C-alpha cells in the first residue's frame, strides 16, 4: 500500500524547479549578450575605441532594442555578461547550471571588481564557485560580508569599502503621482539649516489670506528659490493684496495641455516634460496662472515643407510636443532636451517637415548617424527602426494616448533637390572622440580606488582616550601590510 503524496510537496518542488530555471534563463541571457558584444567588437576591428559611441555602445543599443529596455539597463547587462564569460567563469558556470541566482552573481561581480591580478582573481572565483551555492536567500549585507571575506584573504586592497557618509551626500528625486515628485537630499547640516531658513523666509512673503498651509508654503517656496525670486506668488486672489499678488517666473518648464483643461474641465490632464505620469487638471490650472501660454497648432495634412535646415519655432514646438521623448526604442529622454533629426537627411533631399522630423537625444542621434541604424517615418509620427542586424522596432509618438489629435497625419512629403549651398550638405560627419578608451578609463578607475583603499588601510588611526580629569590623544602605528584574515 502506498501513502498518498501531499499536493503541497509537489507544489514546493515546482517552485524550486521554477527558481532554478529562472536562474538558468538569466544566465543564458547574459551569455548570449556576451557573445553578441564580442561578435560586434570583432566585426568592428577595434578602429572605434576612442569614438564617443564605440562598438560596445553600438552593440548595447541593439541589445536595448531587442530586450525593450533602456540603454543604461542594457549596459548593465553587458558588464555582467563580460564578467560571466571572463571575470568569474567558474562562478558563471554555477550560475548557468542554476546553482546560484542572479542576485548572488551580480553581488560577486561588483565586489570582486577591484582585483587586477589574474591569478588572484582565479583563486577568488574558485572559492566563490564552491561556497556561493549555499548563499541563496541572504540579504545584500550578508552577501557583501561573505564575498568580502573571501576577497580579503587574497587581496586586501580589492575589498570594497563602504562610502564615507560625507561622500554619500546627494540630491535624488522620483516621480510619485498626481503631478508630484519626491525630493530627497543628504547635505551638510549647515546647508540644511540655511535651506530651511530660506524656505521659511519665502513662506512669510505671502499675505495672511493665502489659503495654503505652512507645509504647502514651504513646498511651493522651492519654485521661488529655483527662479531666484525674493518672494513667492500669493494665492489670495485679492485685488489689493499687500504681498503684491503673483510673481512671474523666469524658469522654463514645458507643459502640454488642452484648452479645455485650462477652461476648468476636470476630466482632462496634461504632460510635463520629463515627468512620467499625467498631471491632473487642477495642477494644470494652477500652473497656468503664472505661466506664459503659447498655442500649439497641428501643421495639417497639406502643409508645405519649410525652407532651410532649421525648422521654425512653431514646427519645432509641434514635433517636440508630439514626440514627448526621444524616439529611439527604449529611450525616455525628454523631447525638449533632444535634437530635431531629419529622418531623410537634409543633405540627401529630406524636407524640413513634420513628417520628416523627430526628436533624438544626442547619443542616439550619433548612433543613427554612425552605426547603421535605418529609420522610416510615417505621416502619423510612427518611426520604424531597422537595426544593423535587420530587426525592426516601431516606436510611436509619446502624445498618442493623451493627445491623439497631435498624431493626426501630417501628409506625405517628397524628397527635395537641393539647389542652395547649405552648411549641412557640405559638412563632413565626425564622431566626437573620447580622451581615453573604455578599457583605459576602467583601469584608471580601478587603480584610483585601490590606492584609496590602501591609503585608508595603512594610514595610522588616532585613538581617543578619556581619563577622569582630562582627555588626550595617542596614535598607534599600523602595520603597512597586515596578514590575511
C-alpha positions in Angstrom: 0.0 0.0 0.0 1.3 3.4 -0.9 0.8 6.6 1.0 -0.7 9.5 -0.9 1.7 12.2 -1.9 0.9 15.6 -0.3 0.0 18.0 -3.1 1.8 20.7 -1.2 5.1 18.8 -1.7 4.6 18.7 -5.4 3.9 22.5 -5.5 7.0 23.2 -3.5 9.0 21.1 -5.9 7.6 23.0 -8.8 8.6 26.3 -7.1 12.2 25.1 -6.6 12.4 23.9 -10.2 11.0 27.2 -11.5 13.5 29.2 -9.4 16.4 27.1 -10.8 15.1 27.5 -14.3 14.8 31.3 -13.8 18.4 31.4 -12.7 19.4 29.4 -15.8 17.4 31.6 -18.1 19.0 34.8 -16.6 22.5 33.3 -17.1 21.7 32.2 -20.6 20.5 35.7 -21.5 23.8 37.1 -20.2 25.8 34.5 -22.0 24.1 35.4 -25.3 24.6 39.1 -24.6 28.3 38.5 -24.1 28.7 36.5 -27.3 26.8 39.2 -29.2 29.0 42.0 -27.9 32.2 40.1 -28.7 30.9 39.4 -32.2 30.2 43.0 -32.9 33.6 44.1 -31.5 35.3 41.6 -33.7 33.4 42.8 -36.7 34.4 46.4 -35.9 38.1 45.6 -35.8 39.0 48.0 -33.0 39.0 51.1 -35.1 36.4 52.9 -32.9 37.8 52.5 -29.5 38.0 56.3 -29.0 34.7 57.1 -30.5 32.2 58.7 -28.1 29.8 55.9 -29.2 32.1 53.0 -29.7 31.5 49.4 -30.8 30.4 48.3 -27.3 27.9 51.2 -27.2 26.6 50.3 -30.6 26.1 46.6 -29.6 24.4 47.8 -26.4 21.9 49.7 -28.4 20.9 46.6 -30.4 20.6 44.7 -27.1 18.5 47.5 -25.6 16.0 47.4 -28.6 15.9 43.6 -28.6 15.1 43.4 -24.8 12.9 46.5 -24.9 14.9 48.2 -22.0 16.7 51.5 -21.8 20.3 51.7 -22.8 21.5 52.1 -19.2 20.0 48.8 -18.1 21.3 47.2 -21.3 24.8 48.5 -20.5 24.5 46.9 -17.1 23.7 43.5 -18.7 26.7 43.9 -20.9 29.0 44.4 -17.9 27.7 41.4 -16.2 27.8 39.3 -19.4 31.5 40.1 -19.7 32.0 39.0 -16.1 30.2 35.8 -16.7 32.5 34.8 -19.5 35.8 36.3 -18.4 35.9 37.7 -14.9 34.3 34.9 -12.9 33.9 31.9 -15.3 33.8 29.3 -12.5 31.0 31.1 -10.7 29.4 31.8 -14.0 29.3 28.0 -14.7 27.4 27.5 -11.4 25.1 30.4 -12.5 24.4 28.7 -15.9 23.6 25.5 -14.1 21.1 27.2 -11.8 23.2 26.6 -8.6 23.3 30.3 -7.8 20.8 33.0 -8.5 21.3 36.3 -10.3 21.4 38.4 -7.1 24.4 36.4 -5.8 26.2 36.5 -9.1 25.8 40.3 -9.5 27.0 40.9 -6.0 30.0 38.8 -6.6 30.9 40.6 -9.8 30.7 44.0 -8.2 32.6 43.1 -5.0 35.5 41.4 -7.0 35.8 44.2 -9.5 38.9 45.7 -8.0 41.1 42.6 -8.3 43.7 43.2 -11.0 45.9 40.1 -10.7 44.5 37.3 -12.9 45.9 34.6 -10.7 44.3 36.1 -7.6 41.0 36.5 -9.4 41.1 32.9 -10.5 41.5 31.7 -6.9 38.7 34.0 -5.7 36.5 32.8 -8.5 37.1 29.2 -7.5 36.3 29.9 -3.8 33.1 31.7 -4.8 32.0 28.8 -7.0 32.5 26.4 -4.1 30.7 28.5 -1.5 28.1 30.6 -3.3 25.5 27.8 -3.9 24.8 27.9 -0.1 24.1 31.7 -0.1 20.6 31.7 -1.6 18.2 34.0 0.4 20.9 36.0 2.1 20.5 39.8 2.4 22.7 42.2 0.4 24.7 43.0 3.6 25.2 39.3 4.4 26.3 38.6 0.8 28.7 41.5 0.9 30.3 40.3 4.1 30.8 36.7 2.8 32.3 37.9 -0.5 34.5 40.5 1.1 35.9 37.9 3.4 37.0 35.7 0.5 38.4 38.7 -1.4 40.3 40.0 1.7 42.1 36.7 2.1 43.7 37.2 -1.2 43.9 40.9 -1.9 43.1 43.4 0.9 43.2 46.4 -1.4 40.5 44.9 -3.5 37.9 44.9 -0.7 35.2 47.4 -1.5 34.9 49.9 1.3 31.6 51.4 2.3 31.5 55.0 1.3 32.1 57.6 4.0 28.9 59.5 4.9 30.4 62.7 3.6 30.8 61.1 0.2 27.2 60.0 0.3 25.7 63.4 0.1 23.4 63.8 -2.8 20.1 65.0 -4.1 17.7 62.5 -5.6 14.2 62.8 -6.9 11.5 60.4 -8.1 8.0 60.9 -9.6 5.1 59.7 -7.4 1.6 60.5 -8.6 -0.9 63.4 -9.1 1.8 65.5 -10.7 4.1 65.3 -7.6 7.7 64.5 -7.3 9.6 63.5 -4.1 13.0 65.1 -3.5 15.5 63.7 -1.0 18.7 65.4 -0.1 21.7 64.4 2.1 23.7 67.6 2.7 25.9 69.3 5.3 24.0 70.3 8.4 24.8 74.0 8.0 23.5 73.9 4.4 20.3 72.2 5.5 19.7 74.9 8.2 20.3 77.6 5.6 17.9 75.9 3.2 15.2 75.6 5.8 15.6 79.3 6.9 15.3 80.4 3.3 12.1 78.4 2.8 10.6 79.9 5.9 11.6 83.4 4.8 9.9 82.9 1.4 6.8 81.4 3.1 6.5 84.6 5.1 6.3 86.8 1.9 2.6 85.9 1.2 -0.3 87.7 2.9 -2.4 86.3 5.7 -5.3 85.4 3.3 -3.2 82.9 1.3 -5.2 79.6 1.6 -2.2 77.3 1.8 -0.9 75.6 4.9 2.6 76.3 6.2 3.8 72.9 5.0 2.4 73.7 1.5 4.0 77.1 1.5 7.4 75.6 2.3 7.0 73.1 -0.6 5.9 75.8 -3.0 8.8 78.1 -1.9 11.1 75.7 -3.8 9.7 77.1 -7.0 10.5 80.6 -6.0 14.0 79.5 -5.0 14.6 77.9 -8.4 13.6 81.1 -10.1 15.8 83.1 -7.8 12.9 85.3 -6.5 12.9 87.3 -3.3 9.2 86.5 -2.6 6.5 84.0 -3.5 3.3 84.4 -5.5 0.4 85.0 -3.2 -2.7 82.9 -3.9 -5.2 85.1 -2.1 -6.6 86.5 -5.4 -7.3 89.8 -3.7 -7.0 92.9 -6.0 -5.3 94.8 -3.3 -3.1 92.0 -1.9 -0.5 93.5 0.4 2.1 90.9 -0.7 1.9 92.1 -4.3 0.0 89.1 -5.8 1.5 87.0 -8.5 5.2 86.9 -9.4 6.2 85.9 -13.0 8.8 83.1 -13.1 11.9 83.1 -15.3 12.3 79.3 -15.1 11.1 77.5 -18.2 9.3 74.2 -17.9 7.2 72.8 -20.7 3.7 71.6 -20.0 1.3 70.3 -22.8 -2.4 70.6 -22.1 -5.6 71.2 -24.0 -7.6 74.4 -23.8 -10.5 72.6 -22.2 -8.2 71.8 -19.2 -7.3 75.5 -18.8 -11.1 76.2 -19.0 -11.6 74.0 -16.0 -12.5 70.6 -17.4 -11.6 68.2 -14.5 -11.6 65.1 -16.8 -8.5 66.2 -18.8 -4.9 66.4 -17.8 -1.5 67.4 -19.2 2.1 66.2 -19.8 5.1 67.8 -18.1 8.4 67.4 -20.0 10.4 64.8 -18.1 7.6 63.7 -15.8 6.4 60.1 -16.2 2.8 60.5 -15.1 -0.2 62.6 -16.1 -0.6 66.0 -14.5 -4.1 66.4 -13.0 -6.3 69.2 -14.3 -6.3 71.2 -11.1 -2.5 71.4 -11.2 -2.5 72.4 -14.8 -4.9 75.2 -14.0 -2.7 76.3 -11.1 0.5 76.3 -13.2 -1.2 78.3 -15.9 -2.0 81.2 -13.6 1.7 82.1 -13.5 2.8 80.7 -16.9 3.1 82.1 -20.4 0.7 80.3 -22.6 1.7 79.5 -26.2 -0.8 77.9 -28.6 0.2 74.7 -30.4 -1.2 74.0 -33.8 -1.2 70.9 -35.9 0.5 71.8 -39.2 -2.2 69.9 -41.2 -2.0 67.2 -43.9 -1.4 69.8 -46.6 1.3 71.8 -45.0 4.3 72.6 -47.3 7.9 71.9 -46.3 9.8 74.8 -44.8 12.8 76.4 -46.4 16.2 75.8 -44.8 17.6 73.2 -42.4 16.3 74.6 -39.1 12.6 74.3 -38.5 10.6 77.3 -37.4 9.7 77.8 -33.7 6.1 76.6 -34.4 7.2 73.5 -36.2 9.8 72.6 -33.7 7.3 73.0 -30.8 4.8 70.8 -32.6 7.3 68.0 -33.2 8.6 68.1 -29.6 5.0 68.1 -28.2 4.0 65.2 -30.5 7.0 63.1 -29.6 7.3 63.9 -25.9 10.6 61.9 -25.6 13.5 60.7 -27.8 12.1 58.4 -30.5 14.8 55.7 -30.3 13.5 52.4 -28.9 13.6 52.4 -25.1 14.8 56.0 -24.6 12.8 58.3 -22.3 15.0 61.5 -22.7 12.6 64.5 -22.7 11.9 65.9 -26.1 12.9 69.5 -25.2 16.4 68.2 -24.4 16.7 66.4 -27.7 17.9 67.2 -31.2 15.5 67.5 -34.1 16.6 64.9 -36.6 15.7 64.8 -40.3 14.6 61.2 -40.9 15.7 61.5 -44.6 18.9 63.6 -44.2 18.5 67.2 -45.3 21.6 66.9 -47.5 20.0 63.9 -49.2 16.9 65.8 -50.0 15.0 65.4 -46.8 12.4 68.0 -46.2 12.1 70.2 -43.1 8.6 69.0 -42.5 6.6 67.4 -39.6 6.5 64.1 -41.5 10.3 64.1 -41.7 11.3 65.4 -38.3 11.6 63.6 -35.0 13.3 64.0 -31.6 16.5 62.1 -30.9 18.8 62.6 -27.9 22.4 63.4 -28.8 23.6 59.8 -28.0 21.0 58.1 -30.2 21.4 60.8 -32.9 25.1 59.8 -33.2 24.2 56.1 -33.1 21.9 56.6 -36.1 24.5 58.6 -38.0 27.5 56.3 -37.5 26.3 52.8 -36.6 24.0 51.7 -39.4 20.5 52.2 -37.9 17.9 52.9 -40.6 14.6 54.7 -39.9 11.4 55.3 -41.8 8.8 57.9 -40.6 5.1 57.6 -41.3 2.8 60.6 -41.6 1.2 59.9 -38.1 4.7 60.2 -36.5 5.4 56.5 -36.1 9.0 55.7 -36.7 10.1 52.3 -38.0 13.7 51.5 -36.9 15.8 48.8 -38.5 18.9 47.7 -36.6 22.2 46.8 -38.2 21.1 43.1 -37.9 17.9 43.8 -39.8 15.5 43.6 -36.9 12.6 46.1 -37.0 11.4 48.1 -33.9 8.5 50.5 -34.3 8.1 53.5 -31.9 5.0 55.7 -31.6 4.8 59.3 -30.6 4.6 59.8 -26.8 1.5 62.0 -27.1 -0.6 59.4 -28.9 -2.6 58.2 -25.8 -3.2 61.6 -24.1 -3.4 63.9 -27.2 -4.3 61.7 -30.2 -5.1 64.8 -32.2 -1.3 65.7 -32.3 -0.7 62.4 -34.1 -3.1 63.0 -37.0 -1.5 62.6 -40.4 0.8 65.5 -41.4 0.8 64.3 -45.0 3.5 62.7 -47.2 6.4 64.7 -48.3 8.6 64.0 -51.3 12.4 64.3 -51.2 13.7 67.6 -52.5 16.5 68.5 -54.7 19.0 70.9 -53.1 19.9 73.9 -55.1 21.2 76.1 -52.2 24.7 75.8 -50.7 23.6 74.7 -47.2 26.1 74.2 -44.5 24.7 70.7 -43.7 25.2 69.5 -47.3 29.0 70.0 -47.3 29.6 69.1 -43.6 31.8 66.0 -43.1 30.4 63.9 -40.3 32.9 63.4 -37.5 32.2 61.3 -34.4 33.3 63.1 -31.1 36.3 61.4 -29.5 37.0 60.1 -26.0 40.1 61.3 -24.2 40.6 57.7 -23.0 39.4 54.4 -24.4 36.8 52.5 -22.4 39.3 49.9 -21.1 41.9 52.6 -20.2 39.2 54.6 -18.2 38.2 51.5 -16.3 41.8 50.6 -15.5 42.3 54.1 -14.2 39.2 54.0 -12.1 40.2 50.6 -10.5 43.7 51.8 -9.8 42.4 55.0 -8.1 40.0 53.0 -5.9 42.7 50.5 -4.9 45.1 53.3 -4.0 42.4 54.9 -1.8 41.7 51.5 -0.2 45.5 51.1 0.5 45.8 54.6 1.9 42.8 54.1 4.2 44.1 50.7 5.4 47.7 51.7 6.1 47.3 55.3 7.5 47.7 55.4 11.3 44.4 55.9 13.0 44.1 58.2 16.1 42.7 56.6 19.2 41.0 58.9 21.7 41.2 58.0 25.4 39.4 59.9 28.1 40.5 59.9 31.7 38.6 61.2 34.6 40.1 64.7 34.6 41.3 65.3 31.0 41.4 63.9 27.5 44.4 63.1 25.4 45.1 61.5 22.0 47.5 58.7 21.2 48.4 57.5 17.7 49.3 53.8 17.4 51.2 52.6 14.3 49.5 50.3 11.9 51.3 47.5 10.1 51.7 48.5 6.5 50.8 45.0 5.3 48.7 43.2 7.9 48.4 39.4 7.4 45.3 38.0 5.7 42.4 37.2 7.9 
